[in-house]
């Protein structure tokens, strides 16, 4: 390559090699569809593990494989509420007792302020 070919370019910014006489890795095209109906086709290597989902190029939602199995839903534990955690520490009888004590204190404070 002549000296003039590199003048005015940044080193490493552009490859001056061509694809002639090279064998590309075998590829396969995998199609994904999103809930909005967009079709996305992605070229992947034959030996690559094919993901079950891909981000849609058009809207950004999760697209699922057209010809593949749908991903299995993981069992999610239901969210524990404050009430659930409270019942782990105290029984209903204990809670009623605490409620009655607090109500008595509040009633006493109202009598003093009135």
N, CA, C and O atoms as CSV, one atom per row, in Angstrom:
chain,resi,resn,atom,element,x,y,z
A,1,UNK,N,N,0.851,-1.157,0.000
A,1,UNK,CA,C,0.000,0.000,0.000
A,1,UNK,C,C,0.901,1.226,0.000
A,1,UNK,O,O,1.878,1.298,0.745
A,2,UNK,N,N,0.561,2.170,-0.834
A,2,UNK,CA,C,1.395,3.351,-0.977
A,2,UNK,C,C,1.297,4.271,0.218
A,2,UNK,O,O,0.371,4.205,1.027
A,3,UNK,N,N,2.298,5.133,0.290
A,3,UNK,CA,C,2.357,6.088,1.393
A,3,UNK,C,C,1.192,7.058,1.324
A,3,UNK,O,O,0.707,7.530,2.353
A,4,UNK,N,N,0.752,7.348,0.136
A,4,UNK,CA,C,-0.327,8.315,-0.039
A,4,UNK,C,C,-1.670,7.789,0.472
A,4,UNK,O,O,-2.536,8.584,0.836
A,5,UNK,N,N,-1.858,6.490,0.507
A,5,UNK,CA,C,-3.142,5.928,0.930
A,5,UNK,C,C,-3.405,6.212,2.409
A,5,UNK,O,O,-4.563,6.328,2.808
A,6,UNK,N,N,-2.376,6.325,3.217
A,6,UNK,CA,C,-2.552,6.546,4.641
A,6,UNK,C,C,-2.557,8.030,5.015
A,6,UNK,O,O,-2.899,8.378,6.146
A,7,UNK,N,N,-2.193,8.882,4.108
A,7,UNK,CA,C,-2.125,10.304,4.419
A,7,UNK,C,C,-3.534,10.854,4.658
A,7,UNK,O,O,-4.436,10.623,3.853
A,8,UNK,N,N,-3.718,11.561,5.736
A,8,UNK,CA,C,-4.991,12.192,6.035
A,8,UNK,C,C,-6.010,11.281,6.697
A,8,UNK,O,O,-7.169,11.668,6.842
A,9,UNK,N,N,-5.612,10.082,7.103
A,9,UNK,CA,C,-6.552,9.196,7.801
A,9,UNK,C,C,-6.047,8.930,9.209
A,9,UNK,O,O,-4.859,9.064,9.503
A,10,UNK,N,N,-6.966,8.555,10.056
A,10,UNK,CA,C,-6.595,8.182,11.426
A,10,UNK,C,C,-6.248,6.706,11.428
A,10,UNK,O,O,-6.971,5.894,10.852
A,11,UNK,N,N,-5.167,6.363,12.059
A,11,UNK,CA,C,-4.768,4.960,12.107
A,11,UNK,C,C,-5.762,4.183,12.954
A,11,UNK,O,O,-6.118,4.617,14.050
A,12,UNK,N,N,-6.202,3.060,12.466
A,12,UNK,CA,C,-7.124,2.207,13.192
A,12,UNK,C,C,-8.581,2.557,12.981
A,12,UNK,O,O,-9.452,1.809,13.428
A,13,UNK,N,N,-8.882,3.652,12.326
A,13,UNK,CA,C,-10.266,4.054,12.143
A,13,UNK,C,C,-10.937,3.270,11.029
A,13,UNK,O,O,-12.130,2.978,11.111
A,14,UNK,N,N,-10.204,2.932,10.010
A,14,UNK,CA,C,-10.771,2.245,8.850
A,14,UNK,C,C,-9.888,1.073,8.473
A,14,UNK,O,O,-8.662,1.179,8.474
A,15,UNK,N,N,-10.519,-0.042,8.153
A,15,UNK,CA,C,-9.763,-1.192,7.685
A,15,UNK,C,C,-9.672,-1.114,6.168
A,15,UNK,O,O,-10.671,-0.874,5.490
A,16,UNK,N,N,-8.483,-1.315,5.643
A,16,UNK,CA,C,-8.287,-1.279,4.203
A,16,UNK,C,C,-8.268,-2.680,3.605
A,16,UNK,O,O,-7.960,-2.852,2.426
A,17,UNK,N,N,-8.599,-3.688,4.426
A,17,UNK,CA,C,-8.669,-5.047,3.907
A,17,UNK,C,C,-10.038,-5.269,3.291
A,17,UNK,O,O,-11.018,-4.628,3.671
A,18,UNK,N,N,-10.091,-6.181,2.344
A,18,UNK,CA,C,-11.382,-6.519,1.744
A,18,UNK,C,C,-11.745,-7.957,2.102
A,18,UNK,O,O,-10.934,-8.689,2.668
A,19,UNK,N,N,-12.967,-8.352,1.768
A,19,UNK,CA,C,-13.458,-9.674,2.135
A,19,UNK,C,C,-13.207,-10.728,1.055
A,19,UNK,O,O,-13.707,-11.847,1.164
A,20,UNK,N,N,-12.454,-10.395,0.034
A,20,UNK,CA,C,-12.170,-11.378,-1.011
A,20,UNK,C,C,-11.313,-12.496,-0.458
A,20,UNK,O,O,-10.424,-12.269,0.362
A,21,UNK,N,N,-11.586,-13.693,-0.911
A,21,UNK,CA,C,-10.826,-14.905,-0.559
A,21,UNK,C,C,-10.873,-15.203,0.935
A,21,UNK,O,O,-9.916,-15.751,1.482
A,22,UNK,N,N,-11.948,-14.859,1.591
A,22,UNK,CA,C,-12.116,-15.215,3.009
A,22,UNK,C,C,-13.418,-15.979,3.158
A,22,UNK,O,O,-14.394,-15.706,2.459
A,23,UNK,N,N,-13.426,-16.923,4.059
A,23,UNK,CA,C,-14.632,-17.695,4.335
A,23,UNK,C,C,-15.267,-17.150,5.611
A,23,UNK,O,O,-14.649,-17.120,6.675
A,24,UNK,N,N,-16.509,-16.724,5.471
A,24,UNK,CA,C,-17.226,-16.238,6.644
A,24,UNK,C,C,-17.773,-17.420,7.426
A,24,UNK,O,O,-18.004,-18.492,6.867
A,25,UNK,N,N,-17.977,-17.223,8.703
A,25,UNK,CA,C,-18.543,-18.281,9.538
A,25,UNK,C,C,-19.958,-18.591,9.069
A,25,UNK,O,O,-20.689,-17.689,8.660
A,26,UNK,N,N,-20.346,-19.859,9.126
A,26,UNK,CA,C,-21.710,-20.201,8.710
A,26,UNK,C,C,-22.731,-19.511,9.621
A,26,UNK,O,O,-22.577,-19.479,10.842
A,27,UNK,N,N,-23.769,-18.966,8.999
A,27,UNK,CA,C,-24.745,-18.182,9.751
A,27,UNK,C,C,-26.146,-18.721,9.528
A,27,UNK,O,O,-26.424,-19.452,8.578
A,28,UNK,N,N,-27.006,-18.330,10.439
A,28,UNK,CA,C,-28.430,-18.622,10.314
A,28,UNK,C,C,-29.198,-17.366,10.697
A,28,UNK,O,O,-28.734,-16.570,11.513
A,29,UNK,N,N,-30.353,-17.194,10.115
A,29,UNK,CA,C,-31.174,-16.033,10.437
A,29,UNK,C,C,-32.293,-16.471,11.361
A,29,UNK,O,O,-33.001,-17.440,11.083
A,30,UNK,N,N,-32.448,-15.747,12.467
A,30,UNK,CA,C,-33.476,-16.057,13.453
A,30,UNK,C,C,-34.435,-14.878,13.494
A,30,UNK,O,O,-34.013,-13.725,13.575
A,31,UNK,N,N,-35.731,-15.176,13.438
A,31,UNK,CA,C,-36.749,-14.121,13.419
A,31,UNK,C,C,-37.432,-14.010,14.773
A,31,UNK,O,O,-37.691,-15.009,15.445
A,32,UNK,N,N,-37.713,-12.779,15.154
A,32,UNK,CA,C,-38.398,-12.475,16.415
A,32,UNK,C,C,-39.559,-11.536,16.120
A,32,UNK,O,O,-39.457,-10.677,15.243
A,33,UNK,N,N,-40.662,-11.695,16.846
A,33,UNK,CA,C,-41.790,-10.768,16.726
A,33,UNK,C,C,-42.108,-10.202,18.102
A,33,UNK,O,O,-42.062,-10.906,19.112
A,34,UNK,N,N,-42.433,-8.912,18.116
A,34,UNK,CA,C,-42.783,-8.246,19.372
A,34,UNK,C,C,-44.301,-8.227,19.501
A,34,UNK,O,O,-45.000,-8.557,18.543
A,35,UNK,N,N,-44.833,-7.844,20.679
A,35,UNK,CA,C,-46.286,-7.796,20.863
A,35,UNK,C,C,-46.994,-6.830,19.909
A,35,UNK,O,O,-48.191,-6.981,19.664
A,36,UNK,N,N,-46.278,-5.842,19.369
A,36,UNK,CA,C,-46.888,-4.890,18.442
A,36,UNK,C,C,-46.861,-5.382,16.997
A,36,UNK,O,O,-47.346,-4.693,16.100
A,37,UNK,N,N,-46.291,-6.581,16.763
A,37,UNK,CA,C,-46.301,-7.174,15.428
A,37,UNK,C,C,-45.069,-6.882,14.588
A,37,UNK,O,O,-45.028,-7.282,13.425
A,38,UNK,N,N,-44.062,-6.201,15.129
A,38,UNK,CA,C,-42.850,-5.922,14.355
A,38,UNK,C,C,-42.026,-7.201,14.219
A,38,UNK,O,O,-41.906,-7.975,15.168
A,39,UNK,N,N,-41.465,-7.414,13.040
A,39,UNK,CA,C,-40.623,-8.576,12.770
A,39,UNK,C,C,-39.166,-8.132,12.736
A,39,UNK,O,O,-38.799,-7.218,11.998
A,40,UNK,N,N,-38.346,-8.792,13.546
A,40,UNK,CA,C,-36.914,-8.493,13.588
A,40,UNK,C,C,-36.169,-9.762,13.214
A,40,UNK,O,O,-36.402,-10.811,13.813
A,41,UNK,N,N,-35.280,-9.687,12.237
A,41,UNK,CA,C,-34.472,-10.831,11.820
A,41,UNK,C,C,-33.021,-10.549,12.169
A,41,UNK,O,O,-32.476,-9.504,11.815
A,42,UNK,N,N,-32.399,-11.499,12.870
A,42,UNK,CA,C,-31.036,-11.320,13.362
A,42,UNK,C,C,-30.162,-12.440,12.809
A,42,UNK,O,O,-30.509,-13.610,12.965
A,43,UNK,N,N,-29.033,-12.116,12.162
A,43,UNK,CA,C,-28.111,-13.177,11.731
A,43,UNK,C,C,-27.230,-13.613,12.904
A,43,UNK,O,O,-26.596,-12.787,13.561
A,44,UNK,N,N,-27.204,-14.911,13.153
A,44,UNK,CA,C,-26.394,-15.469,14.233
A,44,UNK,C,C,-25.542,-16.605,13.686
A,44,UNK,O,O,-25.895,-17.232,12.687
A,45,UNK,N,N,-24.433,-16.862,14.336
A,45,UNK,CA,C,-23.587,-17.981,13.938
A,45,UNK,C,C,-24.333,-19.287,14.193
A,45,UNK,O,O,-25.149,-19.371,15.111
A,46,UNK,N,N,-24.055,-20.300,13.382
A,46,UNK,CA,C,-24.738,-21.580,13.506
A,46,UNK,C,C,-24.474,-22.204,14.867
A,46,UNK,O,O,-25.381,-22.781,15.467
A,47,UNK,N,N,-23.249,-22.099,15.362
A,47,UNK,CA,C,-22.923,-22.745,16.633
A,47,UNK,C,C,-23.299,-21.893,17.852
A,47,UNK,O,O,-23.096,-22.329,18.985
A,48,UNK,N,N,-23.837,-20.699,17.643
A,48,UNK,CA,C,-24.206,-19.828,18.763
A,48,UNK,C,C,-25.493,-20.318,19.413
A,48,UNK,O,O,-26.366,-20.882,18.752
A,49,UNK,N,N,-25.595,-20.092,20.727
A,49,UNK,CA,C,-26.824,-20.416,21.444
A,49,UNK,C,C,-27.855,-19.336,21.107
A,49,UNK,O,O,-27.583,-18.145,21.262
A,50,UNK,N,N,-29.009,-19.743,20.659
A,50,UNK,CA,C,-30.023,-18.789,20.198
A,50,UNK,C,C,-30.874,-18.346,21.383
A,50,UNK,O,O,-31.479,-19.185,22.050
A,51,UNK,N,N,-30.932,-17.041,21.657
A,51,UNK,CA,C,-31.743,-16.573,22.778
A,51,UNK,C,C,-33.237,-16.665,22.452
A,51,UNK,O,O,-33.636,-16.566,21.292
A,52,UNK,N,N,-34.046,-16.853,23.482
A,52,UNK,CA,C,-35.494,-16.974,23.304
A,52,UNK,C,C,-36.137,-15.619,23.052
A,52,UNK,O,O,-37.210,-15.545,22.454
A,53,UNK,N,N,-35.489,-14.541,23.505
A,53,UNK,CA,C,-36.065,-13.205,23.304
A,53,UNK,C,C,-34.987,-12.254,22.811
A,53,UNK,O,O,-33.793,-12.486,23.000
A,54,UNK,N,N,-35.439,-11.175,22.174
A,54,UNK,CA,C,-34.544,-10.172,21.605
A,54,UNK,C,C,-35.256,-8.828,21.695
A,54,UNK,O,O,-36.486,-8.776,21.663
A,55,UNK,N,N,-34.505,-7.751,21.807
A,55,UNK,CA,C,-35.126,-6.429,21.863
A,55,UNK,C,C,-35.564,-6.009,20.467
A,55,UNK,O,O,-34.793,-6.099,19.511
A,56,UNK,N,N,-36.808,-5.552,20.355
A,56,UNK,CA,C,-37.351,-5.127,19.066
A,56,UNK,C,C,-36.602,-3.883,18.584
A,56,UNK,O,O,-36.378,-2.951,19.356
A,57,UNK,N,N,-36.218,-3.874,17.317
A,57,UNK,CA,C,-35.481,-2.742,16.756
A,57,UNK,C,C,-36.345,-1.509,16.593
A,57,UNK,O,O,-35.827,-0.393,16.548
A,58,UNK,N,N,-37.654,-1.691,16.504
A,58,UNK,CA,C,-38.548,-0.580,16.186
A,58,UNK,C,C,-39.129,0.093,17.433
A,58,UNK,O,O,-39.180,1.320,17.511
A,59,UNK,N,N,-39.566,-0.713,18.407
A,59,UNK,CA,C,-40.226,-0.106,19.570
A,59,UNK,C,C,-39.509,-0.389,20.878
A,59,UNK,O,O,-39.858,0.220,21.889
A,60,UNK,N,N,-38.526,-1.281,20.914
A,60,UNK,CA,C,-37.741,-1.527,22.112
A,60,UNK,C,C,-38.344,-2.528,23.086
A,60,UNK,O,O,-37.743,-2.800,24.125
A,61,UNK,N,N,-39.511,-3.084,22.784
A,61,UNK,CA,C,-40.097,-4.081,23.677
A,61,UNK,C,C,-39.424,-5.428,23.456
A,61,UNK,O,O,-38.618,-5.582,22.539
A,62,UNK,N,N,-39.751,-6.390,24.285
A,62,UNK,CA,C,-39.152,-7.711,24.178
A,62,UNK,C,C,-39.869,-8.518,23.105
A,62,UNK,O,O,-41.081,-8.729,23.167
A,63,UNK,N,N,-39.101,-8.961,22.126
A,63,UNK,CA,C,-39.643,-9.771,21.035
A,63,UNK,C,C,-39.288,-11.229,21.291
A,63,UNK,O,O,-38.204,-11.528,21.792
A,64,UNK,N,N,-40.208,-12.144,20.943
A,64,UNK,CA,C,-40.003,-13.578,21.141
A,64,UNK,C,C,-39.758,-14.266,19.810
A,64,UNK,O,O,-40.190,-13.783,18.764
A,65,UNK,N,N,-39.055,-15.409,19.855
A,65,UNK,CA,C,-38.741,-16.157,18.633
A,65,UNK,C,C,-40.006,-16.596,17.932
A,65,UNK,O,O,-40.988,-16.972,18.572
A,66,UNK,N,N,-39.975,-16.546,16.608
A,66,UNK,CA,C,-41.132,-16.935,15.813
A,66,UNK,C,C,-41.309,-18.446,15.850
A,66,UNK,O,O,-42.415,-18.930,16.088
A,67,UNK,N,N,-40.237,-19.198,15.618
A,67,UNK,CA,C,-40.338,-20.653,15.499
A,67,UNK,C,C,-39.910,-21.384,16.765
A,67,UNK,O,O,-39.870,-22.614,16.775
A,68,UNK,N,N,-39.595,-20.670,17.811
A,68,UNK,CA,C,-39.094,-21.312,19.019
A,68,UNK,C,C,-40.153,-21.455,20.092
A,68,UNK,O,O,-41.278,-20.974,19.960
A,69,UNK,N,N,-39.759,-22.129,21.158
A,69,UNK,CA,C,-40.642,-22.290,22.296
A,69,UNK,C,C,-40.700,-20.981,23.074
A,69,UNK,O,O,-39.735,-20.218,23.117
A,70,UNK,N,N,-41.835,-20.746,23.675
A,70,UNK,CA,C,-41.975,-19.553,24.511
A,70,UNK,C,C,-41.219,-19.785,25.816
A,70,UNK,O,O,-41.226,-20.899,26.341
A,71,UNK,N,N,-40.569,-18.754,26.345
A,71,UNK,CA,C,-39.830,-18.943,27.597
A,71,UNK,C,C,-40.781,-19.276,28.743
A,71,UNK,O,O,-41.887,-18.742,28.826
A,72,UNK,N,N,-40.334,-20.163,29.617
A,72,UNK,CA,C,-41.148,-20.569,30.754
A,72,UNK,C,C,-41.190,-19.446,31.782
A,72,UNK,O,O,-40.178,-18.810,32.076
A,73,UNK,N,N,-42.371,-19.218,32.315
A,73,UNK,CA,C,-42.520,-18.204,33.351
A,73,UNK,C,C,-41.972,-18.760,34.658
A,73,UNK,O,O,-42.310,-19.874,35.057
A,74,UNK,N,N,-41.135,-17.988,35.312
A,74,UNK,CA,C,-40.597,-18.403,36.600
A,74,UNK,C,C,-41.662,-18.187,37.666
A,74,UNK,O,O,-42.430,-17.227,37.619
A,75,UNK,N,N,-41.687,-19.103,38.628
A,75,UNK,CA,C,-42.631,-18.935,39.718
A,75,UNK,C,C,-42.174,-17.772,40.578
A,75,UNK,O,O,-41.078,-17.779,41.138
A,76,UNK,N,N,-43.025,-16.792,40.666
A,76,UNK,CA,C,-42.688,-15.610,41.460
A,76,UNK,C,C,-43.414,-15.694,42.792
A,76,UNK,O,O,-44.607,-15.992,42.859
A,77,UNK,N,N,-42.666,-15.425,43.841
A,77,UNK,CA,C,-43.295,-15.405,45.150
A,77,UNK,C,C,-44.166,-14.163,45.254
A,77,UNK,O,O,-43.776,-13.086,44.804
A,78,UNK,N,N,-45.349,-14.311,45.849
A,78,UNK,CA,C,-46.177,-13.112,46.004
A,78,UNK,C,C,-45.495,-12.124,46.948
A,78,UNK,O,O,-44.797,-12.515,47.883
A,79,UNK,N,N,-45.710,-10.865,46.686
A,79,UNK,CA,C,-45.074,-9.829,47.501
A,79,UNK,C,C,-45.632,-9.875,48.914
A,79,UNK,O,O,-46.841,-9.983,49.118
A,80,UNK,N,N,-44.736,-9.791,49.877
A,80,UNK,CA,C,-45.168,-9.770,51.274
A,80,UNK,C,C,-45.561,-8.360,51.647
A,80,UNK,O,O,-44.795,-7.417,51.449
A,81,UNK,N,N,-46.741,-8.223,52.180
A,81,UNK,CA,C,-47.221,-6.915,52.589
A,81,UNK,C,C,-46.842,-6.656,54.038
A,81,UNK,O,O,-46.351,-7.541,54.739
A,82,UNK,N,N,-47.079,-5.431,54.470
A,82,UNK,CA,C,-46.814,-5.072,55.866
A,82,UNK,C,C,-47.666,-5.940,56.792
A,82,UNK,O,O,-47.209,-6.374,57.849
A,83,UNK,N,N,-48.901,-6.183,56.383
A,83,UNK,CA,C,-49.802,-6.992,57.197
A,83,UNK,C,C,-49.274,-8.421,57.347
A,83,UNK,O,O,-49.352,-8.991,58.435
A,84,UNK,N,N,-48.741,-9.008,56.274
A,84,UNK,CA,C,-48.180,-10.358,56.338
A,84,UNK,C,C,-47.016,-10.428,57.312
A,84,UNK,O,O,-46.917,-11.363,58.107
A,85,UNK,N,N,-46.140,-9.439,57.248
A,85,UNK,CA,C,-44.987,-9.428,58.155
A,85,UNK,C,C,-45.414,-9.213,59.596
A,85,UNK,O,O,-44.803,-9.757,60.516
A,86,UNK,N,N,-46.460,-8.422,59.798
A,86,UNK,CA,C,-46.975,-8.183,61.147
A,86,UNK,C,C,-47.564,-9.471,61.722
A,86,UNK,O,O,-47.372,-9.772,62.901
A,87,UNK,N,N,-48.271,-10.219,60.900
A,87,UNK,CA,C,-48.854,-11.482,61.365
A,87,UNK,C,C,-47.802,-12.545,61.660
A,87,UNK,O,O,-48.068,-13.489,62.404
A,88,UNK,N,N,-46.609,-12.403,61.085
A,88,UNK,CA,C,-45.524,-13.330,61.418
A,88,UNK,C,C,-45.019,-13.099,62.835
A,88,UNK,O,O,-44.530,-14.023,63.483
A,89,UNK,N,N,-45.139,-11.849,63.319
A,89,UNK,CA,C,-44.614,-11.513,64.649
A,89,UNK,C,C,-45.661,-11.607,65.742
A,89,UNK,O,O,-45.337,-11.941,66.882
A,90,UNK,N,N,-46.917,-11.315,65.411
A,90,UNK,CA,C,-47.963,-11.264,66.434
A,90,UNK,C,C,-49.203,-12.005,65.965
A,90,UNK,O,O,-49.440,-12.160,64.767
A,91,UNK,N,N,-49.995,-12.464,66.941
A,91,UNK,CA,C,-51.268,-13.112,66.616
A,91,UNK,C,C,-52.364,-12.048,66.563
A,91,UNK,O,O,-52.138,-10.900,66.947
A,92,UNK,N,N,-53.533,-12.424,66.095
A,92,UNK,CA,C,-54.649,-11.489,65.994
A,92,UNK,C,C,-55.058,-11.022,67.400
A,92,UNK,O,O,-55.388,-9.853,67.599
A,93,UNK,N,N,-55.034,-11.931,68.354
A,93,UNK,CA,C,-55.394,-11.564,69.729
A,93,UNK,C,C,-54.433,-10.505,70.279
A,93,UNK,O,O,-54.861,-9.545,70.919
A,94,UNK,N,N,-53.124,-10.688,70.023
A,94,UNK,CA,C,-52.137,-9.697,70.474
A,94,UNK,C,C,-52.392,-8.344,69.817
A,94,UNK,O,O,-52.291,-7.303,70.467
A,95,UNK,N,N,-52.720,-8.361,68.540
A,95,UNK,CA,C,-52.961,-7.110,67.823
A,95,UNK,C,C,-54.205,-6.398,68.344
A,95,UNK,O,O,-54.223,-5.172,68.456
A,96,UNK,N,N,-55.241,-7.167,68.659
A,96,UNK,CA,C,-56.443,-6.552,69.222
A,96,UNK,C,C,-56.148,-5.924,70.582
A,96,UNK,O,O,-56.671,-4.858,70.906
A,97,UNK,N,N,-55.320,-6.580,71.364
A,97,UNK,CA,C,-54.949,-6.052,72.678
A,97,UNK,C,C,-54.169,-4.749,72.541
A,97,UNK,O,O,-54.437,-3.786,73.259
A,98,UNK,N,N,-53.212,-4.715,71.628
A,98,UNK,CA,C,-52.428,-3.496,71.405
A,98,UNK,C,C,-53.328,-2.379,70.882
A,98,UNK,O,O,-53.173,-1.224,71.279
A,99,UNK,N,N,-54.267,-2.712,69.994
A,99,UNK,CA,C,-55.193,-1.714,69.470
A,99,UNK,C,C,-56.041,-1.114,70.579
A,99,UNK,O,O,-56.218,0.103,70.645
A,100,UNK,N,N,-56.563,-1.965,71.448
A,100,UNK,CA,C,-57.382,-1.460,72.552
A,100,UNK,C,C,-56.573,-0.569,73.492
A,100,UNK,O,O,-57.087,0.436,73.983
A,101,UNK,N,N,-55.313,-0.925,73.748
A,101,UNK,CA,C,-54.453,-0.088,74.600
A,101,UNK,C,C,-54.235,1.288,73.970
A,101,UNK,O,O,-54.334,2.311,74.648
A,102,UNK,N,N,-53.938,1.305,72.675
A,102,UNK,CA,C,-53.696,2.580,71.986
A,102,UNK,C,C,-54.963,3.435,71.922
A,102,UNK,O,O,-54.899,4.655,72.074
A,103,UNK,N,N,-56.123,2.790,71.694
A,103,UNK,CA,C,-57.377,3.536,71.671
A,103,UNK,C,C,-57.678,4.146,73.036
A,103,UNK,O,O,-58.177,5.268,73.123
A,104,UNK,N,N,-57.373,3.404,74.101
A,104,UNK,CA,C,-57.589,3.935,75.455
A,104,UNK,C,C,-56.703,5.144,75.704
A,104,UNK,O,O,-57.147,6.124,76.302
A,105,UNK,N,N,-55.460,5.087,75.252
A,105,UNK,CA,C,-54.540,6.232,75.418
A,105,UNK,C,C,-55.050,7.433,74.640
A,105,UNK,O,O,-55.039,8.550,75.159
A,106,UNK,N,N,-55.496,7.228,73.406
A,106,UNK,CA,C,-56.010,8.331,72.586
A,106,UNK,C,C,-57.273,8.944,73.193
A,106,UNK,O,O,-57.435,10.164,73.194
A,107,UNK,N,N,-58.159,8.105,73.704
A,107,UNK,CA,C,-59.382,8.618,74.329
A,107,UNK,C,C,-59.057,9.446,75.567
A,107,UNK,O,O,-59.680,10.476,75.823
A,108,UNK,N,N,-58.069,8.979,76.331
A,108,UNK,CA,C,-57.650,9.720,77.538
A,108,UNK,C,C,-57.071,11.083,77.159
A,108,UNK,O,O,-57.327,12.074,77.841
A,109,UNK,N,N,-56.287,11.139,76.068
A,109,UNK,CA,C,-55.710,12.412,75.622
A,109,UNK,C,C,-56.799,13.370,75.136
A,109,UNK,O,O,-56.694,14.579,75.345
A,110,UNK,N,N,-57.831,12.849,74.498
A,110,UNK,CA,C,-58.925,13.701,74.038
A,110,UNK,C,C,-59.712,14.267,75.211
A,110,UNK,O,O,-60.150,15.417,75.171
A,111,UNK,N,N,-59.893,13.465,76.253
A,111,UNK,CA,C,-60.619,13.968,77.439
A,111,UNK,C,C,-59.860,15.084,78.119
A,111,UNK,O,O,-60.456,16.050,78.597
A,112,UNK,N,N,-58.505,14.950,78.164
A,112,UNK,CA,C,-57.691,15.989,78.810
A,112,UNK,C,C,-57.682,17.281,77.995
A,112,UNK,O,O,-57.671,18.370,78.569
A,113,UNK,N,N,-57.686,17.174,76.672
A,113,UNK,CA,C,-57.626,18.374,75.831
A,113,UNK,C,C,-58.992,19.055,75.682
A,113,UNK,O,O,-59.050,20.240,75.353
A,114,UNK,N,N,-60.067,18.343,75.913
A,114,UNK,CA,C,-61.412,18.934,75.745
A,114,UNK,C,C,-61.887,19.709,76.945
A,114,UNK,O,O,-62.993,20.251,76.932
